[in-house]
Amino acid sequence: MQDDDRLTVGVEEEYLVVDPVSRSVRPEADSLIAYAAKEMGDGVSAEITRFQIEARTDPHTELAGLGAQLRSMRAVVARAAALHGLRVVSSGSPVLGAVTPPPLTEGPRYARSFDRFRALDDEQSICACHVHIGLADRSRALAVSNHLRPWLPVLVALGANSPFWAGRDTGYASWRAVTWARWPVAGPPPFFRSVAHFEEMVGQLSISGAIMDRSALYWDIRPSEHVPTLEVRVADAAMTVGDTLLLAAVIRALVDTALRAVDAGEPAPNPSPEVLRAACWRAARDGLGGQGLDLRTGRLVPAVVSADGLLTHVSAALKRHGDLGLVRASWARLRTHGTGADRQRAAHRRRASLHDVVDCLIASAAEGI
């Protein structure tokens, strides 16, 4: 990479539809999507359940432009919800409502999913934040994926925003990450030796029935099949636009840093799949408020120490992209107020009310709009 190369970044956000009175999730996504599509076109679409809405940005080189589009698409979706007497929230899991089994979106793909994966679909009313970094070369994308793998637990902790599930505190900062990990092809990706190794593995997974097609490779990092990007899909749906921008900036800087290591011929760290999975589990449980497994030393350390290490690791890339100031300010805010999971629990502590949690999420989804 040259010093003036600037990677593009785009984001997919997923929202939940809620009733403003009961605060429970409502299966009304179809109506909201139809209204929002008048302004957003194919930038808004359905997800596996009728509780969920997905919205997508264009690729951007400037975070200011990305932030403006995120606020715009949240505003459109919120307006569509309000016109139907509903609200939207950005949370990794539904706080209230009868969600198991969920009302599945109609269509042949989701019918095939239910037929193949059965009860795995029962708890899929969960929402993520997917960050796409412009990277068309498959070989380099897989090499970058190898370099990113050891940082996945830290990203899980930074992006944690799903402590509650259908009326109870799960005890986890990211219950979505735990739920998602049940799928046969999910969680940290393998260490890929080459494009041929990747293709061989995809073929074997397809033969086994563990995936319906290549778009069902649900690893936390994957080369996208429909756009020329490397997709990082490890984080919960972010409570605010500011939280999304922090994730986008850090992930782009991680990819930039990894690309330079790849081009310099530096070998990627290769923690064992079992230990990496355990580290991601610990991060999902504790978030930033507890301990995390340092994959370099094999010891537990405060999660904020690992996050500080990540930000130090990518500081030069953040500076190259003009994002260092934004990330420092956002990190200071997270150190003070906590992740989305921490803020959800803080809203609950005030009156021991899950209604207050949903109200906090409604307000936060619209923050800055």
BALOBA-1460 file (C-alpha; in Angstrom, 3 decimals):
// residues 369
<rec num="1" residu="m" x="0.000" y="0.000" z="0.000"/>
<rec num="2" residu="q" x="0.996" y="3.591" z="-0.622"/>
<rec num="3" residu="d" x="0.668" y="6.195" z="2.125"/>
<rec num="4" residu="d" x="-2.025" y="8.036" z="0.149"/>
<rec num="5" residu="d" x="-4.195" y="4.915" z="-0.378"/>
<rec num="6" residu="r" x="-7.496" y="5.310" z="1.431"/>
<rec num="7" residu="l" x="-9.667" y="2.277" z="1.920"/>
<rec num="8" residu="t" x="-13.395" y="2.597" z="1.414"/>
<rec num="9" residu="v" x="-15.751" y="1.660" z="4.234"/>
<rec num="10" residu="g" x="-19.451" y="0.845" z="4.152"/>
<rec num="11" residu="v" x="-21.838" y="-0.407" z="6.800"/>
<rec num="12" residu="e" x="-24.901" y="-2.629" z="7.070"/>
<rec num="13" residu="e" x="-27.056" y="-1.955" z="10.140"/>
<rec num="14" residu="e" x="-29.952" y="-4.074" z="11.396"/>
<rec num="15" residu="y" x="-32.803" y="-2.656" z="13.482"/>
<rec num="16" residu="l" x="-35.669" y="-4.112" z="15.509"/>
<rec num="17" residu="v" x="-39.252" y="-2.856" z="15.270"/>
<rec num="18" residu="v" x="-40.874" y="-2.190" z="18.664"/>
<rec num="19" residu="d" x="-44.231" y="-1.068" z="20.019"/>
<rec num="20" residu="p" x="-43.866" y="2.272" z="21.887"/>
<rec num="21" residu="v" x="-46.465" y="1.251" z="24.513"/>
<rec num="22" residu="s" x="-45.674" y="-2.386" z="25.310"/>
<rec num="23" residu="r" x="-42.024" y="-1.943" z="24.207"/>
<rec num="24" residu="s" x="-42.159" y="-5.459" z="22.761"/>
<rec num="25" residu="v" x="-40.870" y="-6.294" z="19.293"/>
<rec num="26" residu="r" x="-43.515" y="-6.264" z="16.572"/>
<rec num="27" residu="p" x="-43.578" y="-8.272" z="13.303"/>
<rec num="28" residu="e" x="-44.306" y="-5.213" z="11.164"/>
<rec num="29" residu="a" x="-41.025" y="-4.837" z="9.293"/>
<rec num="30" residu="d" x="-42.591" y="-5.411" z="5.851"/>
<rec num="31" residu="s" x="-44.755" y="-2.290" z="6.044"/>
<rec num="32" residu="l" x="-41.885" y="-0.123" z="7.263"/>
<rec num="33" residu="i" x="-39.524" y="-1.411" z="4.564"/>
<rec num="34" residu="a" x="-42.070" y="-0.677" z="1.833"/>
<rec num="35" residu="y" x="-42.356" y="2.917" z="3.040"/>
<rec num="36" residu="a" x="-38.617" y="3.456" z="3.595"/>
<rec num="37" residu="a" x="-37.801" y="2.016" z="0.146"/>
<rec num="38" residu="k" x="-39.525" y="5.005" z="-1.447"/>
<rec num="39" residu="e" x="-36.518" y="7.057" z="-0.330"/>
<rec num="40" residu="m" x="-33.809" y="4.421" z="0.096"/>
<rec num="41" residu="g" x="-34.496" y="2.037" z="-2.785"/>
<rec num="42" residu="d" x="-32.634" y="-1.227" z="-2.372"/>
<rec num="43" residu="g" x="-30.646" y="0.314" z="0.489"/>
<rec num="44" residu="v" x="-33.270" y="-1.100" z="2.848"/>
<rec num="45" residu="s" x="-34.486" y="-4.694" z="2.940"/>
<rec num="46" residu="a" x="-35.920" y="-7.515" z="5.010"/>
<rec num="47" residu="e" x="-34.056" y="-9.923" z="7.271"/>
<rec num="48" residu="i" x="-34.850" y="-13.449" z="8.376"/>
<rec num="49" residu="t" x="-37.604" y="-12.378" z="10.818"/>
<rec num="50" residu="r" x="-40.386" y="-9.841" z="10.455"/>
<rec num="51" residu="f" x="-39.062" y="-8.056" z="13.544"/>
<rec num="52" residu="q" x="-35.976" y="-6.869" z="11.634"/>
<rec num="53" residu="i" x="-34.987" y="-4.252" z="9.065"/>
<rec num="54" residu="e" x="-31.616" y="-4.067" z="7.327"/>
<rec num="55" residu="a" x="-30.212" y="-0.819" z="5.919"/>
<rec num="56" residu="r" x="-26.981" y="-0.329" z="3.951"/>
<rec num="57" residu="t" x="-24.724" y="2.629" z="3.215"/>
<rec num="58" residu="d" x="-22.677" y="3.339" z="0.126"/>
<rec num="59" residu="p" x="-18.885" y="2.947" z="0.328"/>
<rec num="60" residu="h" x="-17.138" y="6.037" z="1.721"/>
<rec num="61" residu="t" x="-13.569" y="7.210" z="2.132"/>
<rec num="62" residu="e" x="-14.510" y="9.903" z="4.690"/>
<rec num="63" residu="l" x="-16.162" y="9.009" z="7.993"/>
<rec num="64" residu="a" x="-18.032" y="12.309" z="7.872"/>
<rec num="65" residu="g" x="-19.882" y="11.135" z="4.777"/>
<rec num="66" residu="l" x="-20.486" y="7.718" z="6.273"/>
<rec num="67" residu="g" x="-21.890" y="9.282" z="9.436"/>
<rec num="68" residu="a" x="-24.188" y="11.552" z="7.455"/>
<rec num="69" residu="q" x="-25.607" y="8.598" z="5.518"/>
<rec num="70" residu="l" x="-26.035" y="6.516" z="8.677"/>
<rec num="71" residu="r" x="-27.998" y="9.338" z="10.296"/>
<rec num="72" residu="s" x="-30.065" y="9.779" z="7.150"/>
<rec num="73" residu="m" x="-31.024" y="6.126" z="6.848"/>
<rec num="74" residu="r" x="-31.858" y="5.887" z="10.540"/>
<rec num="75" residu="a" x="-34.058" y="8.952" z="10.150"/>
<rec num="76" residu="v" x="-35.918" y="7.436" z="7.201"/>
<rec num="77" residu="v" x="-36.523" y="4.146" z="9.020"/>
<rec num="78" residu="a" x="-37.576" y="5.947" z="12.210"/>
<rec num="79" residu="r" x="-40.005" y="8.104" z="10.223"/>
<rec num="80" residu="a" x="-41.492" y="5.028" z="8.575"/>
<rec num="81" residu="a" x="-41.956" y="3.437" z="11.994"/>
<rec num="82" residu="a" x="-43.565" y="6.543" z="13.488"/>
<rec num="83" residu="l" x="-46.069" y="6.754" z="10.633"/>
<rec num="84" residu="h" x="-47.145" y="3.197" z="11.529"/>
<rec num="85" residu="g" x="-47.361" y="3.955" z="15.255"/>
<rec num="86" residu="l" x="-44.127" y="2.070" z="15.931"/>
<rec num="87" residu="r" x="-40.471" y="2.720" z="16.766"/>
<rec num="88" residu="v" x="-37.100" y="1.211" z="15.836"/>
<rec num="89" residu="v" x="-34.154" y="0.356" z="18.044"/>
<rec num="90" residu="s" x="-30.575" y="-0.615" z="17.309"/>
<rec num="91" residu="s" x="-29.757" y="-3.471" z="19.677"/>
<rec num="92" residu="g" x="-28.174" y="-6.850" z="19.168"/>
<rec num="93" residu="s" x="-31.152" y="-8.615" z="20.756"/>
<rec num="94" residu="p" x="-34.825" y="-7.929" z="21.574"/>
<rec num="95" residu="v" x="-35.324" y="-6.679" z="25.126"/>
<rec num="96" residu="l" x="-39.015" y="-7.575" z="25.352"/>
<rec num="97" residu="g" x="-41.499" y="-9.696" z="23.437"/>
<rec num="98" residu="a" x="-42.436" y="-13.241" z="22.524"/>
<rec num="99" residu="v" x="-39.557" y="-13.980" z="20.181"/>
<rec num="100" residu="t" x="-39.186" y="-17.765" z="20.137"/>
<rec num="101" residu="p" x="-39.968" y="-18.980" z="17.571"/>
<rec num="102" residu="p" x="-39.996" y="-15.718" z="15.599"/>
<rec num="103" residu="p" x="-42.282" y="-14.887" z="12.677"/>
<rec num="104" residu="l" x="-40.064" y="-15.636" z="9.681"/>
<rec num="105" residu="t" x="-40.036" y="-13.439" z="6.602"/>
<rec num="106" residu="e" x="-41.822" y="-15.062" z="3.679"/>
<rec num="107" residu="g" x="-39.792" y="-16.215" z="0.698"/>
<rec num="108" residu="p" x="-38.061" y="-19.313" z="-0.677"/>
<rec num="109" residu="r" x="-34.659" y="-18.578" z="0.903"/>
<rec num="110" residu="y" x="-35.980" y="-18.325" z="4.446"/>
<rec num="111" residu="a" x="-38.196" y="-21.368" z="3.891"/>
<rec num="112" residu="r" x="-35.122" y="-23.310" z="2.780"/>
<rec num="113" residu="s" x="-33.229" y="-22.090" z="5.827"/>
<rec num="114" residu="f" x="-35.937" y="-23.301" z="8.182"/>
<rec num="115" residu="d" x="-36.142" y="-26.635" z="6.408"/>
<rec num="116" residu="r" x="-32.397" y="-27.153" z="6.696"/>
<rec num="117" residu="f" x="-31.467" y="-25.557" z="10.016"/>
<rec num="118" residu="r" x="-34.705" y="-26.123" z="11.924"/>
<rec num="119" residu="a" x="-34.647" y="-24.866" z="15.527"/>
<rec num="120" residu="l" x="-31.496" y="-22.838" z="14.848"/>
<rec num="121" residu="d" x="-33.826" y="-20.308" z="13.209"/>
<rec num="122" residu="d" x="-35.833" y="-20.001" z="16.431"/>
<rec num="123" residu="e" x="-33.529" y="-17.421" z="18.012"/>
<rec num="124" residu="q" x="-32.546" y="-15.408" z="14.951"/>
<rec num="125" residu="s" x="-34.254" y="-12.152" z="15.913"/>
<rec num="126" residu="i" x="-30.743" y="-10.813" z="16.561"/>
<rec num="127" residu="c" x="-29.087" y="-7.844" z="14.889"/>
<rec num="128" residu="a" x="-25.496" y="-7.143" z="13.885"/>
<rec num="129" residu="c" x="-23.352" y="-4.373" z="12.472"/>
<rec num="130" residu="h" x="-21.435" y="-5.450" z="9.357"/>
<rec num="131" residu="v" x="-18.489" y="-3.337" z="8.199"/>
<rec num="132" residu="h" x="-17.290" y="-3.663" z="4.577"/>
<rec num="133" residu="i" x="-13.771" y="-2.557" z="3.634"/>
<rec num="134" residu="g" x="-12.969" y="-2.160" z="-0.055"/>
<rec num="135" residu="l" x="-10.647" y="-5.042" z="-0.975"/>
<rec num="136" residu="a" x="-11.299" y="-6.875" z="-4.227"/>
<rec num="137" residu="d" x="-8.273" y="-9.202" z="-4.352"/>
<rec num="138" residu="r" x="-9.353" y="-12.540" z="-2.835"/>
<rec num="139" residu="s" x="-5.822" y="-13.662" z="-1.968"/>
<rec num="140" residu="r" x="-5.001" y="-10.449" z="-0.098"/>
<rec num="141" residu="a" x="-8.408" y="-10.447" z="1.581"/>
<rec num="142" residu="l" x="-7.813" y="-13.921" z="3.018"/>
<rec num="143" residu="a" x="-4.316" y="-12.947" z="4.149"/>
<rec num="144" residu="v" x="-5.783" y="-9.898" z="5.899"/>
<rec num="145" residu="s" x="-8.421" y="-12.115" z="7.515"/>
<rec num="146" residu="n" x="-5.606" y="-14.194" z="9.027"/>
<rec num="147" residu="h" x="-4.036" y="-11.072" z="10.541"/>
<rec num="148" residu="l" x="-7.387" y="-9.857" z="11.920"/>
<rec num="149" residu="r" x="-8.361" y="-13.124" z="13.651"/>
<rec num="150" residu="p" x="-6.485" y="-12.442" z="16.943"/>
<rec num="151" residu="w" x="-8.280" y="-9.093" z="17.340"/>
<rec num="152" residu="l" x="-11.795" y="-10.538" z="17.095"/>
<rec num="153" residu="p" x="-12.314" y="-10.850" z="20.880"/>
<rec num="154" residu="v" x="-11.499" y="-7.174" z="21.349"/>
<rec num="155" residu="l" x="-13.975" y="-6.222" z="18.614"/>
<rec num="156" residu="v" x="-16.640" y="-8.382" z="20.275"/>
<rec num="157" residu="a" x="-16.093" y="-6.477" z="23.537"/>
<rec num="158" residu="l" x="-16.081" y="-3.048" z="21.847"/>
<rec num="159" residu="g" x="-19.288" y="-3.811" z="19.954"/>
<rec num="160" residu="a" x="-21.238" y="-5.502" z="22.760"/>
<rec num="161" residu="n" x="-24.869" y="-4.282" z="22.821"/>
<rec num="162" residu="s" x="-27.143" y="-7.231" z="23.649"/>
<rec num="163" residu="p" x="-27.326" y="-7.957" z="27.390"/>
<rec num="164" residu="f" x="-31.084" y="-8.589" z="27.507"/>
<rec num="165" residu="w" x="-33.114" y="-11.265" z="25.757"/>
<rec num="166" residu="a" x="-36.925" y="-11.405" z="25.781"/>
<rec num="167" residu="g" x="-37.405" y="-10.093" z="29.297"/>
<rec num="168" residu="r" x="-34.305" y="-11.246" z="31.148"/>
<rec num="169" residu="d" x="-30.711" y="-10.233" z="31.688"/>
<rec num="170" residu="t" x="-28.597" y="-12.970" z="30.098"/>
<rec num="171" residu="g" x="-25.483" y="-12.180" z="32.137"/>
<rec num="172" residu="y" x="-23.639" y="-11.531" z="28.873"/>
<rec num="173" residu="a" x="-22.604" y="-8.251" z="27.278"/>
<rec num="174" residu="s" x="-23.194" y="-9.741" z="23.808"/>
<rec num="175" residu="w" x="-25.810" y="-12.477" z="23.897"/>
<rec num="176" residu="r" x="-26.113" y="-12.124" z="20.115"/>
<rec num="177" residu="a" x="-22.538" y="-13.373" z="19.696"/>
<rec num="178" residu="v" x="-23.301" y="-16.471" z="21.774"/>
<rec num="179" residu="t" x="-26.537" y="-17.179" z="19.918"/>
<rec num="180" residu="w" x="-24.897" y="-16.719" z="16.524"/>
<rec num="181" residu="a" x="-22.010" y="-19.030" z="17.421"/>
<rec num="182" residu="r" x="-24.407" y="-22.009" z="17.396"/>
<rec num="183" residu="w" x="-24.496" y="-22.007" z="13.608"/>
<rec num="184" residu="p" x="-22.282" y="-24.560" z="11.859"/>
<rec num="185" residu="v" x="-20.318" y="-21.924" z="9.929"/>
<rec num="186" residu="a" x="-20.048" y="-18.928" z="12.258"/>
<rec num="187" residu="g" x="-17.624" y="-17.305" z="14.681"/>
<rec num="188" residu="p" x="-13.908" y="-16.793" z="13.978"/>
<rec num="189" residu="p" x="-12.902" y="-17.918" z="10.481"/>
<rec num="190" residu="p" x="-10.279" y="-20.586" z="9.856"/>
<rec num="191" residu="f" x="-6.671" y="-19.650" z="9.106"/>
<rec num="192" residu="f" x="-6.531" y="-19.841" z="5.329"/>
<rec num="193" residu="r" x="-3.294" y="-20.927" z="3.646"/>
<rec num="194" residu="s" x="-4.382" y="-19.833" z="0.171"/>
<rec num="195" residu="v" x="-7.342" y="-19.148" z="-2.079"/>
<rec num="196" residu="a" x="-7.282" y="-22.824" z="-3.049"/>
<rec num="197" residu="h" x="-7.542" y="-23.794" z="0.634"/>
<rec num="198" residu="f" x="-10.514" y="-21.423" z="1.019"/>
<rec num="199" residu="e" x="-12.260" y="-22.873" z="-2.025"/>
<rec num="200" residu="e" x="-11.637" y="-26.438" z="-0.891"/>
<rec num="201" residu="m" x="-13.153" y="-25.703" z="2.508"/>
<rec num="202" residu="v" x="-16.187" y="-23.952" z="1.005"/>
<rec num="203" residu="g" x="-16.757" y="-26.965" z="-1.217"/>
<rec num="204" residu="q" x="-16.627" y="-29.367" z="1.714"/>
<rec num="205" residu="l" x="-18.995" y="-27.211" z="3.756"/>
<rec num="206" residu="s" x="-21.416" y="-27.113" z="0.856"/>
<rec num="207" residu="i" x="-21.338" y="-30.891" z="0.459"/>
<rec num="208" residu="s" x="-22.039" y="-31.323" z="4.184"/>
<rec num="209" residu="g" x="-25.128" y="-29.109" z="3.981"/>
<rec num="210" residu="a" x="-23.722" y="-26.685" z="6.574"/>
<rec num="211" residu="i" x="-24.233" y="-23.821" z="4.121"/>
<rec num="212" residu="m" x="-26.968" y="-23.262" z="1.550"/>
<rec num="213" residu="d" x="-24.673" y="-21.221" z="-0.696"/>
<rec num="214" residu="r" x="-21.570" y="-19.045" z="-0.468"/>
<rec num="215" residu="s" x="-23.502" y="-16.119" z="1.008"/>
<rec num="216" residu="a" x="-24.167" y="-18.332" z="4.047"/>
<rec num="217" residu="l" x="-20.522" y="-18.323" z="5.139"/>
<rec num="218" residu="y" x="-21.308" y="-16.600" z="8.426"/>
<rec num="219" residu="w" x="-17.773" y="-16.263" z="9.761"/>
<rec num="220" residu="d" x="-16.902" y="-13.070" z="11.652"/>
<rec num="221" residu="i" x="-14.627" y="-12.139" z="8.744"/>
<rec num="222" residu="r" x="-15.295" y="-13.151" z="5.157"/>
<rec num="223" residu="p" x="-14.666" y="-11.997" z="1.594"/>
<rec num="224" residu="s" x="-18.024" y="-10.717" z="0.400"/>
<rec num="225" residu="e" x="-19.636" y="-12.638" z="-2.438"/>
<rec num="226" residu="h" x="-21.704" y="-9.736" z="-3.814"/>
<rec num="227" residu="v" x="-19.420" y="-6.694" z="-3.475"/>
<rec num="228" residu="p" x="-15.601" y="-6.341" z="-3.726"/>
<rec num="229" residu="t" x="-14.987" y="-6.060" z="-0.012"/>
<rec num="230" residu="l" x="-13.730" y="-7.814" z="3.076"/>
<rec num="231" residu="e" x="-16.680" y="-7.980" z="5.472"/>
<rec num="232" residu="v" x="-16.197" y="-7.895" z="9.261"/>
<rec num="233" residu="r" x="-19.439" y="-8.983" z="10.963"/>
<rec num="234" residu="v" x="-18.390" y="-9.515" z="14.575"/>
<rec num="235" residu="a" x="-20.212" y="-6.671" z="16.359"/>
<rec num="236" residu="d" x="-23.738" y="-6.263" z="17.665"/>
<rec num="237" residu="a" x="-25.978" y="-3.645" z="16.074"/>
<rec num="238" residu="a" x="-24.612" y="-0.422" z="17.568"/>
<rec num="239" residu="m" x="-26.750" y="1.692" z="19.869"/>
<rec num="240" residu="t" x="-25.781" y="5.029" z="18.279"/>
<rec num="241" residu="v" x="-24.300" y="6.307" z="15.033"/>
<rec num="242" residu="g" x="-21.228" y="7.309" z="17.041"/>
<rec num="243" residu="d" x="-20.760" y="3.706" z="18.163"/>
<rec num="244" residu="t" x="-21.046" y="2.509" z="14.556"/>
<rec num="245" residu="l" x="-18.489" y="5.039" z="13.367"/>
<rec num="246" residu="l" x="-16.006" y="3.948" z="16.040"/>
<rec num="247" residu="l" x="-16.306" y="0.341" z="14.879"/>
<rec num="248" residu="a" x="-15.998" y="1.338" z="11.228"/>
<rec num="249" residu="a" x="-12.899" y="3.438" z="11.856"/>
<rec num="250" residu="v" x="-11.142" y="0.796" z="13.952"/>
<rec num="251" residu="i" x="-11.929" y="-2.026" z="11.514"/>
<rec num="252" residu="r" x="-10.736" y="-0.007" z="8.520"/>
<rec num="253" residu="a" x="-7.527" y="0.794" z="10.405"/>
<rec num="254" residu="l" x="-7.072" y="-2.886" z="11.273"/>
<rec num="255" residu="v" x="-7.412" y="-3.833" z="7.606"/>
<rec num="256" residu="d" x="-4.978" y="-1.077" z="6.574"/>
<rec num="257" residu="t" x="-2.445" y="-2.245" z="9.167"/>
<rec num="258" residu="a" x="-2.865" y="-5.869" z="8.118"/>
<rec num="259" residu="l" x="-2.424" y="-5.045" z="4.430"/>
<rec num="260" residu="r" x="0.914" y="-3.412" z="5.165"/>
<rec num="261" residu="a" x="1.976" y="-6.464" z="7.167"/>
<rec num="262" residu="v" x="0.925" y="-8.752" z="4.294"/>
<rec num="263" residu="d" x="2.789" y="-6.659" z="1.742"/>
<rec num="264" residu="a" x="5.884" y="-6.707" z="3.987"/>
<rec num="265" residu="g" x="5.734" y="-10.497" z="4.193"/>
<rec num="266" residu="e" x="5.067" y="-10.582" z="7.937"/>
<rec num="267" residu="p" x="3.530" y="-13.877" z="9.097"/>
<rec num="268" residu="a" x="0.089" y="-13.678" z="10.697"/>
<rec num="269" residu="p" x="-0.335" y="-14.863" z="14.287"/>
<rec num="270" residu="n" x="-2.217" y="-18.155" z="14.349"/>
<rec num="271" residu="p" x="-3.900" y="-18.815" z="17.703"/>
<rec num="272" residu="s" x="-5.579" y="-22.205" z="17.918"/>
<rec num="273" residu="p" x="-9.268" y="-22.228" z="16.917"/>
<rec num="274" residu="e" x="-10.207" y="-23.560" z="20.351"/>
<rec num="275" residu="v" x="-8.429" y="-20.796" z="22.264"/>
<rec num="276" residu="l" x="-9.658" y="-18.096" z="19.884"/>
<rec num="277" residu="r" x="-13.227" y="-19.315" z="20.297"/>
<rec num="278" residu="a" x="-12.818" y="-19.302" z="24.085"/>
<rec num="279" residu="a" x="-11.463" y="-15.749" z="23.963"/>
<rec num="280" residu="c" x="-14.472" y="-14.628" z="21.920"/>
<rec num="281" residu="w" x="-16.802" y="-16.308" z="24.414"/>
<rec num="282" residu="r" x="-15.113" y="-14.495" z="27.299"/>
<rec num="283" residu="a" x="-15.377" y="-11.180" z="25.438"/>
<rec num="284" residu="a" x="-19.081" y="-11.799" z="24.782"/>
<rec num="285" residu="r" x="-19.649" y="-12.489" z="28.466"/>
<rec num="286" residu="d" x="-17.622" y="-9.662" z="30.009"/>
<rec num="287" residu="g" x="-17.598" y="-6.961" z="27.336"/>
<rec num="288" residu="l" x="-15.277" y="-4.086" z="28.219"/>
<rec num="289" residu="g" x="-16.170" y="-4.186" z="31.898"/>
<rec num="290" residu="g" x="-14.384" y="-7.407" z="32.797"/>
<rec num="291" residu="q" x="-11.433" y="-9.575" z="31.851"/>
<rec num="292" residu="g" x="-10.330" y="-10.747" z="28.433"/>
<rec num="293" residu="l" x="-7.916" y="-13.409" z="27.262"/>
<rec num="294" residu="d" x="-4.683" y="-11.959" z="25.884"/>
<rec num="295" residu="l" x="-3.934" y="-14.309" z="22.995"/>
<rec num="296" residu="r" x="-0.257" y="-13.326" z="22.999"/>
<rec num="297" residu="t" x="0.399" y="-14.280" z="26.627"/>
<rec num="298" residu="g" x="-2.476" y="-16.668" z="27.353"/>
<rec num="299" residu="r" x="-3.373" y="-14.651" z="30.456"/>
<rec num="300" residu="l" x="-6.489" y="-12.797" z="31.523"/>
<rec num="301" residu="v" x="-6.135" y="-9.018" z="31.464"/>
<rec num="302" residu="p" x="-8.648" y="-6.173" z="31.865"/>
<rec num="303" residu="a" x="-10.584" y="-5.884" z="28.615"/>
<rec num="304" residu="v" x="-9.870" y="-2.154" z="28.428"/>
<rec num="305" residu="v" x="-6.147" y="-2.941" z="28.403"/>
<rec num="306" residu="s" x="-6.643" y="-5.147" z="25.348"/>
<rec num="307" residu="a" x="-8.691" y="-2.391" z="23.708"/>
<rec num="308" residu="d" x="-5.931" y="0.124" z="24.418"/>
<rec num="309" residu="g" x="-3.512" y="-2.303" z="22.791"/>
<rec num="310" residu="l" x="-5.709" y="-2.524" z="19.707"/>
<rec num="311" residu="l" x="-5.895" y="1.252" z="19.368"/>
<rec num="312" residu="t" x="-2.125" y="1.541" z="19.735"/>
<rec num="313" residu="h" x="-1.675" y="-1.180" z="17.089"/>
<rec num="314" residu="v" x="-3.778" y="0.757" z="14.534"/>
<rec num="315" residu="s" x="-2.892" y="4.337" z="15.502"/>
<rec num="316" residu="a" x="-0.733" y="4.968" z="12.414"/>
<rec num="317" residu="a" x="-3.517" y="3.719" z="10.128"/>
<rec num="318" residu="l" x="-6.084" y="5.850" z="11.954"/>
<rec num="319" residu="k" x="-3.859" y="8.867" z="11.380"/>
<rec num="320" residu="r" x="-3.407" y="8.035" z="7.687"/>
<rec num="321" residu="h" x="-7.180" y="7.955" z="7.227"/>
<rec num="322" residu="g" x="-7.791" y="11.102" z="9.280"/>
<rec num="323" residu="d" x="-9.740" y="9.180" z="11.942"/>
<rec num="324" residu="l" x="-7.426" y="9.388" z="14.946"/>
<rec num="325" residu="g" x="-9.200" y="12.316" z="16.626"/>
<rec num="326" residu="l" x="-12.645" y="10.778" z="16.225"/>
<rec num="327" residu="v" x="-11.513" y="7.428" z="17.600"/>
<rec num="328" residu="r" x="-9.731" y="8.980" z="20.579"/>
<rec num="329" residu="a" x="-12.847" y="10.980" z="21.467"/>
<rec num="330" residu="s" x="-15.118" y="7.961" z="21.002"/>
<rec num="331" residu="w" x="-12.837" y="5.745" z="23.067"/>
<rec num="332" residu="a" x="-12.816" y="8.316" z="25.878"/>
<rec num="333" residu="r" x="-16.627" y="8.317" z="25.768"/>
<rec num="334" residu="l" x="-16.738" y="4.530" z="25.957"/>
<rec num="335" residu="r" x="-14.301" y="4.528" z="28.877"/>
<rec num="336" residu="t" x="-16.623" y="6.942" z="30.698"/>
<rec num="337" residu="h" x="-20.105" y="5.706" z="29.755"/>
<rec num="338" residu="g" x="-19.464" y="2.118" z="28.684"/>
<rec num="339" residu="t" x="-20.529" y="0.097" z="25.669"/>
<rec num="340" residu="g" x="-24.099" y="-0.224" z="24.494"/>
<rec num="341" residu="a" x="-24.483" y="-3.208" z="26.841"/>
<rec num="342" residu="d" x="-23.301" y="-1.102" z="29.784"/>
<rec num="343" residu="r" x="-25.673" y="1.719" z="28.883"/>
<rec num="344" residu="q" x="-28.617" y="-0.671" z="28.529"/>
<rec num="345" residu="r" x="-27.924" y="-2.023" z="32.015"/>
<rec num="346" residu="a" x="-27.507" y="1.480" z="33.404"/>
<rec num="347" residu="a" x="-30.953" y="2.390" z="32.041"/>
<rec num="348" residu="h" x="-32.369" y="-0.707" z="33.738"/>
<rec num="349" residu="r" x="-30.738" y="0.011" z="37.107"/>
<rec num="350" residu="r" x="-32.467" y="3.369" z="37.535"/>
<rec num="351" residu="r" x="-35.911" y="1.826" z="38.141"/>
<rec num="352" residu="a" x="-35.390" y="-1.890" z="37.456"/>
<rec num="353" residu="s" x="-37.533" y="-1.340" z="34.347"/>
<rec num="354" residu="l" x="-37.030" y="-3.030" z="30.986"/>
<rec num="355" residu="h" x="-39.380" y="-0.412" z="29.542"/>
<rec num="356" residu="d" x="-36.702" y="2.134" z="30.405"/>
<rec num="357" residu="v" x="-34.145" y="0.065" z="28.495"/>
<rec num="358" residu="v" x="-36.267" y="0.096" z="25.349"/>
<rec num="359" residu="d" x="-36.942" y="3.829" z="25.729"/>
<rec num="360" residu="c" x="-33.196" y="4.404" z="26.024"/>
<rec num="361" residu="l" x="-32.650" y="2.395" z="22.833"/>
<rec num="362" residu="i" x="-35.364" y="4.299" z="20.964"/>
<rec num="363" residu="a" x="-33.783" y="7.630" z="21.914"/>
<rec num="364" residu="s" x="-30.246" y="6.422" z="21.193"/>
<rec num="365" residu="a" x="-31.112" y="5.085" z="17.732"/>
<rec num="366" residu="a" x="-32.182" y="8.605" z="16.792"/>
<rec num="367" residu="e" x="-29.267" y="10.359" z="18.529"/>
<rec num="368" residu="g" x="-27.758" y="12.984" z="16.257"/>
<rec num="369" residu="i" x="-30.583" y="12.819" z="13.704"/>
